[in-house]
Amino acid sequence: MAQAIAENTRVLIKNVTRKFGETTAVDSTNIDISSGEFMTLLGPSGCGKTTLLSMILGILDVSDGEIYFNSTRIDYIPMHKRDVGMVFQNYALFPHMTVEKNVEFGLEMRKVPKEERKKRVAEALELVQLGHLAHRFPKELSGGQQQRVALARAIVVRPKVLLLDEPLSNLDAKLRKDMRIQLKKLHQDLGITTIYVTHDQEEALSLSTKVAVMSFGVVQQIGTPKEIFLHPKNHFVANFIGYTNFFKGKFVSKDGDYLVFESEQKYKLKVEDDGIHQIGDEVLLTIKPENIKIMEEQAEFNSMKGKVIVSDYVGNTTGYEIESEYKEKVKVNVLGLESYLAGHEINLFLDPKNLLIINQE
């Protein structure tokens, strides 16, 4: 099944725009998705990711631009002729059909011979580990099982491209993690070009070979999960993937292997010299909450005093909102349970290795 389904399909989205009246939902977007890629469109609600997916599927027309599968332009081809598999957020299973019949439906519509249908349905259900539930109805399944039926129905037709629109959003937290592993394994087994929509950055980083971060209809950055996480291109991308602490200022000097940053509040921080920025450059420094350390005493440099405003214990971690001595809000996450309560005064250390430089916009 894996070899048969994995057709070499590159998806090229070229200057694609979609307008609804005066509103531009997707604006001059260019994305090149290699054959076999797992590309995630990541961004908040209303950023245009589902609109873009809908244009690839064919339920929305392109206002301007072109979409190609390999060298074939498909944006003017009817949806049922695009050879695309789709998994919707609500799964859209037929309640009066068994699991087996739900998966078989697309093959029947394509007039695949009965014996071939039977074989391919069995293979698809085996891939999603649901062969033993073939004769149950959707109402007799859990949410995770229904999601896997929807996946089997999408892949059984052996599409050129698989599209998934927030398929895990209706599942509880534990099941979402379990299904992430199942999806990742399925993609590795099939090798099919996959385009996945989500607003969950953890989901995107876990599943994808490439991520396109979107905001207000515009792609802000495309890269591997590691590139997006370690080298966000701008403030929006950094903030969206969890860099919640930002310090505005400029570089004022060098100190060995460090650049010395002076904030608008006139405190100084050292950051590793990236070989790109120079003295006088106006920048943002950012650091993730888990990379700020709480110290018993002040460090020699990159230290600031603060007072705990709120502590938030959630099991594996404790999150703090700190008001620094410079009247800035700083967020800190530590492993496990710490005993710092509101009003407690602490020392923070911002490790130069974990401070990221972003150009001011």
ZADRENSE-483729 format. One record per residue (C-alpha): residue number from 1; residue in three letters; x, y negated, z. Coordinates in pm, whole numbers, m for minus. Last residue first. Example, Ala and Ser with C-alpha at 12.3 -4.5 7.8 and 13.67 -1.06 7.14 Angstrom:
<atoms>
+-----+-----+--------+--------+--------+
:   n : res :     c1 :     c2 :     c3 :
+-----+-----+--------+--------+--------+
:   2 : SER :   1367 :    106 :    714 :
:   1 : ALA :   1230 :    450 :    780 :
+-----+-----+--------+--------+--------+
</atoms>
This chain:
<atoms>
+-----+-----+--------+--------+--------+
:   n : res :     c1 :     c2 :     c3 :
+-----+-----+--------+--------+--------+
: 361 : GLU :   1036 :  m4608 :   1234 :
: 360 : GLN :   1325 :  m4574 :   1477 :
: 359 : ASN :   1570 :  m4303 :   1379 :
: 358 : ILE :   1565 :  m3994 :   1597 :
: 357 : ILE :   1855 :  m3873 :   1815 :
: 356 : LEU :   1801 :  m3563 :   2028 :
: 355 : LEU :   1915 :  m3531 :   2388 :
: 354 : ASN :   1976 :  m3167 :   2481 :
: 353 : LYS :   2357 :  m3169 :   2469 :
: 352 : PRO :   2366 :  m3502 :   2655 :
: 351 : ASP :   2194 :  m3334 :   2955 :
: 350 : LEU :   1936 :  m3570 :   3105 :
: 349 : PHE :   1974 :  m3529 :   3483 :
: 348 : LEU :   1692 :  m3638 :   3713 :
: 347 : ASN :   1717 :  m3725 :   4083 :
: 346 : ILE :   1415 :  m3692 :   4311 :
: 345 : GLU :   1183 :  m3893 :   4535 :
: 344 : HIS :    868 :  m3713 :   4654 :
: 343 : GLY :    553 :  m3926 :   4629 :
: 342 : ALA :    339 :  m3648 :   4483 :
: 341 : LEU :    476 :  m3312 :   4589 :
: 340 : TYR :    806 :  m3143 :   4507 :
: 339 : SER :    787 :  m2784 :   4627 :
: 338 : GLU :    885 :  m2603 :   4311 :
: 337 : LEU :    702 :  m2300 :   4174 :
: 336 : GLY :    840 :  m2109 :   3877 :
: 335 : LEU :   1052 :  m2249 :   3598 :
: 334 : VAL :   1078 :  m2625 :   3570 :
: 333 : ASN :    901 :  m2872 :   3342 :
: 332 : VAL :    970 :  m3248 :   3349 :
: 331 : LYS :    775 :  m3541 :   3203 :
: 330 : VAL :    908 :  m3895 :   3234 :
: 329 : LYS :    694 :  m4208 :   3270 :
: 328 : GLU :    904 :  m4527 :   3260 :
: 327 : LYS :    918 :  m4777 :   3547 :
: 326 : TYR :   1300 :  m4809 :   3530 :
: 325 : GLU :   1339 :  m4623 :   3861 :
: 324 : SER :   1161 :  m4337 :   3687 :
: 323 : GLU :    796 :  m4248 :   3737 :
: 322 : ILE :    778 :  m3871 :   3715 :
: 321 : GLU :    506 :  m3647 :   3578 :
: 320 : TYR :    587 :  m3296 :   3681 :
: 319 : GLY :    514 :  m2954 :   3534 :
: 318 : THR :    560 :  m2631 :   3724 :
: 317 : THR :    624 :  m2317 :   3524 :
: 316 : ASN :    543 :  m1947 :   3509 :
: 315 : GLY :    225 :  m1981 :   3713 :
: 314 : VAL :     60 :  m2309 :   3610 :
: 313 : TYR :    174 :  m2552 :   3883 :
: 312 : ASP :    105 :  m2917 :   3796 :
: 311 : SER :    280 :  m3187 :   3998 :
: 310 : VAL :    173 :  m3552 :   3968 :
: 309 : ILE :    341 :  m3886 :   4046 :
: 308 : VAL :    683 :  m3761 :   4156 :
: 307 : LYS :    927 :  m4048 :   4210 :
: 306 : GLY :   1239 :  m4105 :   4005 :
: 305 : LYS :   1611 :  m4167 :   4011 :
: 304 : MET :   1814 :  m4155 :   3694 :
: 303 : SER :   2118 :  m3959 :   3583 :
: 302 : ASN :   2285 :  m3953 :   3246 :
: 301 : PHE :   2624 :  m3992 :   3419 :
: 300 : GLU :   2811 :  m3865 :   3728 :
: 299 : ALA :   2504 :  m3672 :   3843 :
: 298 : GLN :   2288 :  m3798 :   4129 :
: 297 : GLU :   2232 :  m3552 :   4409 :
: 296 : GLU :   1981 :  m3272 :   4467 :
: 295 : MET :   1920 :  m3247 :   4095 :
: 294 : ILE :   1604 :  m3194 :   3887 :
: 293 : LYS :   1703 :  m3099 :   3533 :
: 292 : ILE :   1552 :  m3228 :   3211 :
: 291 : ASN :   1556 :  m2967 :   2932 :
: 290 : GLU :   1213 :  m2824 :   3014 :
: 289 : PRO :   1047 :  m3162 :   2953 :
: 288 : LYS :   1188 :  m3183 :   2597 :
: 287 : ILE :   1428 :  m3467 :   2521 :
: 286 : THR :   1404 :  m3771 :   2296 :
: 285 : LEU :   1633 :  m4059 :   2210 :
: 284 : LEU :   1490 :  m4320 :   1976 :
: 283 : VAL :   1723 :  m4525 :   1763 :
: 282 : GLU :   1856 :  m4872 :   1678 :
: 281 : ASP :   2203 :  m4837 :   1525 :
: 280 : GLY :   2452 :  m5092 :   1663 :
: 279 : ILE :   2738 :  m4848 :   1709 :
: 278 : GLN :   2709 :  m4579 :   1443 :
: 277 : HIS :   2494 :  m4275 :   1372 :
: 276 : ILE :   2586 :  m3985 :   1146 :
: 275 : GLY :   2873 :  m3800 :   1312 :
: 274 : ASP :   2630 :  m3650 :   1561 :
: 273 : ASP :   2812 :  m3791 :   1865 :
: 272 : GLU :   2670 :  m3610 :   2169 :
: 271 : VAL :   2451 :  m3836 :   2379 :
: 270 : LYS :   2543 :  m4055 :   2674 :
: 269 : LEU :   2273 :  m4259 :   2843 :
: 268 : LYS :   2271 :  m4622 :   2956 :
: 267 : TYR :   2017 :  m4832 :   3144 :
: 266 : LYS :   1930 :  m5174 :   2996 :
: 265 : GLN :   1546 :  m5148 :   3007 :
: 264 : GLU :   1545 :  m5160 :   2624 :
: 263 : SER :   1773 :  m4860 :   2643 :
: 262 : GLU :   2148 :  m4856 :   2593 :
: 261 : PHE :   2294 :  m4549 :   2422 :
: 260 : VAL :   2660 :  m4451 :   2448 :
: 259 : LEU :   2777 :  m4216 :   2174 :
: 258 : TYR :   2974 :  m3923 :   2306 :
: 257 : ASP :   3278 :  m3722 :   2195 :
: 256 : GLY :   3517 :  m3972 :   2352 :
: 255 : ASP :   3308 :  m4260 :   2484 :
: 254 : LYS :   3159 :  m4466 :   2201 :
: 253 : SER :   2975 :  m4797 :   2225 :
: 252 : VAL :   2643 :  m4985 :   2206 :
: 251 : PHE :   2402 :  m4739 :   2047 :
: 250 : LYS :   2048 :  m4870 :   2045 :
: 249 : GLY :   1720 :  m4862 :   2238 :
: 248 : LYS :   1394 :  m4671 :   2277 :
: 247 : PHE :   1361 :  m4370 :   2506 :
: 246 : PHE :   1112 :  m4094 :   2427 :
: 245 : ASN :    997 :  m3806 :   2648 :
: 244 : THR :    725 :  m3577 :   2507 :
: 243 : TYR :    930 :  m3362 :   2271 :
: 242 : GLY :    671 :  m3086 :   2242 :
: 241 : ILE :    612 :  m2992 :   1879 :
: 240 : PHE :    374 :  m3281 :   1810 :
: 239 : ASN :    598 :  m3541 :   1971 :
: 238 : ALA :    900 :  m3448 :   1760 :
: 237 : VAL :    695 :  m3438 :   1439 :
: 236 : PHE :    534 :  m3776 :   1507 :
: 235 : HIS :    859 :  m3943 :   1619 :
: 234 : ASN :   1051 :  m3846 :   1307 :
: 233 : LYS :   1248 :  m3573 :   1131 :
: 232 : PRO :   1236 :  m3303 :   1395 :
: 231 : HIS :   1576 :  m3133 :   1419 :
: 230 : LEU :   1569 :  m2851 :   1675 :
: 229 : PHE :   1205 :  m2744 :   1647 :
: 228 : ILE :   1143 :  m2822 :   1280 :
: 227 : GLU :   1479 :  m2678 :   1174 :
: 226 : LYS :   1428 :  m2363 :   1384 :
: 225 : PRO :   1076 :  m2310 :   1249 :
: 224 : THR :   1218 :  m2339 :    896 :
: 223 : GLY :   1154 :  m2667 :    720 :
: 222 : ILE :    900 :  m2910 :    579 :
: 221 : GLN :    847 :  m3253 :    734 :
: 220 : GLN :    591 :  m3533 :    746 :
: 219 : VAL :    348 :  m3396 :    487 :
: 218 : VAL :     82 :  m3665 :    442 :
: 217 : GLY :   m294 :  m3628 :    479 :
: 216 : PHE :   m315 :  m3822 :    804 :
: 215 : SER :    m37 :  m3614 :    964 :
: 214 : MET :    107 :  m3286 :    838 :
: 213 : VAL :    391 :  m3057 :    950 :
: 212 : ALA :    489 :  m2804 :    683 :
: 211 : VAL :    640 :  m2491 :    838 :
: 210 : LYS :    854 :  m2218 :    675 :
: 209 : THR :    926 :  m1854 :    765 :
: 208 : SER :    629 :  m1871 :    993 :
: 207 : LEU :    476 :  m1665 :   1271 :
: 206 : SER :    633 :  m1777 :   1598 :
: 205 : LEU :    695 :  m2143 :   1514 :
: 204 : ALA :    343 :  m2188 :   1380 :
: 203 : GLU :    175 :  m2014 :   1673 :
: 202 : GLU :    376 :  m2218 :   1922 :
: 201 : GLN :    283 :  m2536 :   1733 :
: 200 : ASP :    m91 :  m2467 :   1754 :
: 199 : HIS :   m286 :  m2689 :   1511 :
: 198 : THR :   m312 :  m2403 :   1262 :
: 197 : VAL :   m340 :  m2323 :    890 :
: 196 : TYR :   m164 :  m2027 :    730 :
: 195 : ILE :    m45 :  m1982 :    374 :
: 194 : THR :     82 :  m1633 :    293 :
: 193 : THR :    283 :  m1498 :     m2 :
: 192 : ILE :    261 :  m1119 :     40 :
: 191 : GLY :    554 :   m917 :    173 :
: 190 : LEU :    312 :   m644 :    282 :
: 189 : ASP :    492 :   m481 :    576 :
: 188 : GLN :    662 :   m800 :    699 :
: 187 : HIS :    332 :   m988 :    668 :
: 186 : LEU :    152 :   m719 :    865 :
: 185 : LYS :    421 :   m723 :   1135 :
: 184 : LYS :    383 :  m1098 :   1178 :
: 183 : LEU :      6 :  m1074 :   1186 :
: 182 : GLN :     13 :   m799 :   1452 :
: 181 : ILE :    261 :   m995 :   1665 :
: 180 : ARG :     44 :  m1305 :   1643 :
: 179 : MET :   m256 :  m1085 :   1729 :
: 178 : ASP :   m105 :   m993 :   2066 :
: 177 : LYS :    m31 :  m1358 :   2141 :
: 176 : ARG :   m385 :  m1462 :   2051 :
: 175 : LEU :   m521 :  m1175 :   2259 :
: 174 : LYS :   m348 :  m1310 :   2568 :
: 173 : ALA :   m477 :  m1666 :   2515 :
: 172 : ASP :   m839 :  m1579 :   2436 :
: 171 : LEU :   m951 :  m1554 :   2074 :
: 170 : ASN :  m1162 :  m1801 :   1874 :
: 169 : SER :   m858 :  m1994 :   1744 :
: 168 : LEU :   m683 :  m1688 :   1604 :
: 167 : PRO :   m790 :  m1716 :   1238 :
: 166 : GLU :   m699 :  m2086 :   1211 :
: 165 : ASP :   m762 :  m2084 :    832 :
: 164 : LEU :   m572 :  m1794 :    673 :
: 163 : LEU :   m489 :  m1777 :    301 :
: 162 : LEU :   m331 :  m1472 :    135 :
: 161 : VAL :   m187 :  m1516 :   m216 :
: 160 : LYS :   m166 :  m1284 :   m517 :
: 159 : PRO :   m451 :  m1076 :   m383 :
: 158 : ARG :   m442 :   m700 :   m330 :
: 157 : VAL :   m819 :   m655 :   m299 :
: 156 : VAL :   m760 :   m470 :     30 :
: 155 : ILE :   m573 :   m769 :    174 :
: 154 : ALA :   m872 :   m992 :    250 :
: 153 : ARG :  m1104 :   m719 :    378 :
: 152 : ALA :   m826 :   m584 :    600 :
: 151 : LEU :   m770 :   m931 :    745 :
: 150 : ALA :  m1142 :   m977 :    816 :
: 149 : VAL :  m1146 :   m636 :    985 :
: 148 : ARG :   m845 :   m745 :   1192 :
: 147 : GLN :  m1031 :  m1053 :   1312 :
: 146 : GLN :  m1330 :   m841 :   1406 :
: 145 : GLN :  m1101 :   m619 :   1614 :
: 144 : GLY :   m957 :   m921 :   1795 :
: 143 : GLY :  m1302 :  m1055 :   1871 :
: 142 : SER :  m1413 :   m720 :   2009 :
: 141 : LEU :  m1623 :   m484 :   1798 :
: 140 : GLU :  m1976 :   m342 :   1833 :
: 139 : LYS :  m2135 :   m653 :   1682 :
: 138 : PRO :  m1920 :   m600 :   1371 :
: 137 : PHE :  m2074 :   m255 :   1300 :
: 136 : ARG :  m1892 :     71 :   1360 :
: 135 : HIS :  m1825 :    333 :   1093 :
: 134 : ALA :  m1460 :    248 :   1022 :
: 133 : LEU :  m1364 :    227 :   1390 :
: 132 : HIS :  m1102 :    504 :   1389 :
: 131 : GLY :   m932 :    351 :   1084 :
: 130 : LEU :   m879 :     25 :   1272 :
: 129 : GLN :   m501 :      2 :   1299 :
: 128 : VAL :   m465 :   m309 :   1077 :
: 127 : LEU :   m253 :   m120 :    821 :
: 126 : GLU :   m466 :    192 :    864 :
: 125 : LEU :   m778 :     m8 :    779 :
: 124 : ALA :   m613 :   m130 :    458 :
: 123 : GLU :   m503 :    221 :    358 :
: 122 : ALA :   m849 :    369 :    422 :
: 121 : VAL :  m1010 :     89 :    220 :
: 120 : ARG :   m763 :    147 :    m64 :
: 119 : LYS :   m837 :    521 :    m86 :
: 118 : LYS :  m1214 :    482 :    m73 :
: 117 : ARG :  m1209 :    207 :   m334 :
: 116 : GLU :   m993 :    419 :   m566 :
: 115 : GLU :  m1240 :    706 :   m536 :
: 114 : LYS :  m1533 :    472 :   m606 :
: 113 : PRO :  m1389 :    298 :   m914 :
: 112 : VAL :  m1309 :    m75 :   m869 :
: 111 : LYS :  m1600 :   m287 :   m998 :
: 110 : ARG :  m1447 :   m614 :   m876 :
: 109 : MET :  m1756 :   m681 :   m664 :
: 108 : GLU :  m1722 :   m329 :   m526 :
: 107 : LEU :  m1361 :   m398 :   m432 :
: 106 : GLY :  m1463 :   m713 :   m247 :
: 105 : PHE :  m1724 :   m520 :    m46 :
: 104 : GLU :  m1499 :   m231 :     62 :
: 103 : VAL :  m1370 :   m404 :    377 :
: 102 : ASN :  m1720 :   m489 :    493 :
: 101 : LYS :  m1839 :   m140 :    399 :
: 100 : GLU :  m1572 :     28 :    613 :
:  99 : VAL :  m1638 :   m199 :    910 :
:  98 : THR :  m2007 :   m120 :    883 :
:  97 : MET :  m2245 :   m359 :    711 :
:  96 : HIS :  m2550 :   m538 :    856 :
:  95 : PRO :  m2337 :   m804 :   1033 :
:  94 : PHE :  m2149 :   m909 :    715 :
:  93 : LEU :  m1822 :  m1053 :    841 :
:  92 : ALA :  m1752 :  m1428 :    815 :
:  91 : TYR :  m1423 :  m1413 :   1018 :
:  90 : ASN :  m1520 :  m1733 :   1213 :
:  89 : GLN :  m1190 :  m1909 :   1136 :
:  88 : PHE :  m1187 :  m1777 :    781 :
:  87 : VAL :   m957 :  m1515 :    629 :
:  86 : MET :   m912 :  m1560 :    254 :
:  85 : GLY :   m756 :  m1343 :    m18 :
:  84 : VAL :   m680 :  m1517 :   m348 :
:  83 : ASP :   m708 :  m1375 :   m701 :
:  82 : ARG :   m781 :  m1712 :   m863 :
:  81 : LYS :  m1073 :  m1584 :  m1074 :
:  80 : HIS :  m1341 :  m1604 :   m804 :
:  79 : MET :  m1243 :  m1967 :   m729 :
:  78 : PRO :  m1296 :  m2091 :  m1084 :
:  77 : ILE :   m974 :  m2206 :  m1260 :
:  76 : TYR :   m912 :  m2584 :  m1268 :
:  75 : ASP :   m656 :  m2581 :   m983 :
:  74 : ILE :   m492 :  m2263 :  m1116 :
:  73 : ARG :   m194 :  m2373 :  m1328 :
:  72 : THR :     m2 :  m2059 :  m1421 :
:  71 : SER :    378 :  m2074 :  m1404 :
:  70 : ASN :    406 :  m1902 :  m1064 :
:  69 : PHE :     69 :  m1970 :   m902 :
:  68 : TYR :     39 :  m2342 :   m972 :
:  67 : ILE :   m151 :  m2633 :   m818 :
:  66 : GLU :   m171 :  m2972 :   m990 :
:  65 : GLY :   m223 :  m3339 :   m903 :
:  64 : ASP :   m529 :  m3561 :   m859 :
:  63 : SER :   m874 :  m3532 :   m706 :
:  62 : VAL :   m829 :  m3153 :   m664 :
:  61 : ASP :  m1161 :  m2973 :   m634 :
:  60 : LEU :  m1272 :  m2805 :   m314 :
:  59 : ILE :  m1390 :  m2444 :   m276 :
:  58 : GLY :  m1097 :  m2337 :   m494 :
:  57 : LEU :   m878 :  m2141 :   m252 :
:  56 : ILE :   m581 :  m2373 :   m311 :
:  55 : MET :   m813 :  m2673 :   m275 :
:  54 : SER :   m956 :  m2530 :     47 :
:  53 : LEU :   m605 :  m2485 :    191 :
:  52 : LEU :   m534 :  m2853 :    125 :
:  51 : THR :   m858 :  m2955 :    295 :
:  50 : THR :   m771 :  m2725 :    586 :
:  49 : LYS :   m436 :  m2904 :    633 :
:  48 : GLY :   m567 :  m3258 :    587 :
:  47 : CYS :   m461 :  m3417 :    918 :
:  46 : GLY :   m817 :  m3425 :   1055 :
:  45 : SER :   m748 :  m3200 :   1352 :
:  44 : PRO :   m381 :  m3204 :   1448 :
:  43 : GLY :    m98 :  m3058 :   1239 :
:  42 : LEU :     66 :  m2746 :   1103 :
:  41 : LEU :     39 :  m2598 :    754 :
:  40 : THR :    219 :  m2266 :    794 :
:  39 : MET :    410 :  m2101 :    512 :
:  38 : PHE :    482 :  m1727 :    532 :
:  37 : GLU :    694 :  m1688 :    219 :
:  36 : GLY :    677 :  m1376 :     m1 :
:  35 : SER :    727 :  m1576 :   m320 :
:  34 : SER :    850 :  m1923 :   m239 :
:  33 : ILE :    615 :  m2204 :   m138 :
:  32 : ASP :    698 :  m2542 :   m295 :
:  31 : ILE :    502 :  m2821 :   m129 :
:  30 : ASN :    428 :  m3167 :   m272 :
:  29 : THR :    141 :  m3377 :   m140 :
:  28 : SER :     27 :  m3700 :   m304 :
:  27 : ASP :   m219 :  m3782 :    m20 :
:  26 : VAL :   m460 :  m3532 :    130 :
:  25 : ALA :   m774 :  m3659 :    309 :
:  24 : THR :   m786 :  m3997 :    131 :
:  23 : THR :  m1106 :  m4175 :    236 :
:  22 : GLU :  m1269 :  m4418 :     m7 :
:  21 : GLY :  m1509 :  m4155 :   m138 :
:  20 : PHE :  m1375 :  m3821 :    m17 :
:  19 : LYS :  m1032 :  m3810 :   m175 :
:  18 : ARG :   m796 :  m3519 :   m238 :
:  17 : THR :   m443 :  m3566 :   m367 :
:  16 : VAL :   m193 :  m3310 :   m495 :
:  15 : ASN :    142 :  m3436 :   m623 :
:  14 : LYS :    249 :  m3078 :   m707 :
:  13 : ILE :    158 :  m2782 :   m490 :
:  12 : LEU :    363 :  m2490 :   m620 :
:  11 : VAL :    280 :  m2140 :   m501 :
:  10 : ARG :    527 :  m1864 :   m591 :
:   9 : THR :    377 :  m1521 :   m638 :
:   8 : ASN :    574 :  m1197 :   m663 :
:   7 : GLU :    305 :   m934 :   m604 :
:   6 : ALA :    325 :   m751 :   m273 :
:   5 : ILE :      4 :   m544 :   m275 :
:   4 : ALA :    136 :   m232 :   m441 :
:   3 : GLN :    456 :   m215 :   m237 :
:   2 : ALA :    275 :   m249 :     93 :
:   1 : MET :      0 :      0 :      0 :
+-----+-----+--------+--------+--------+
</atoms>
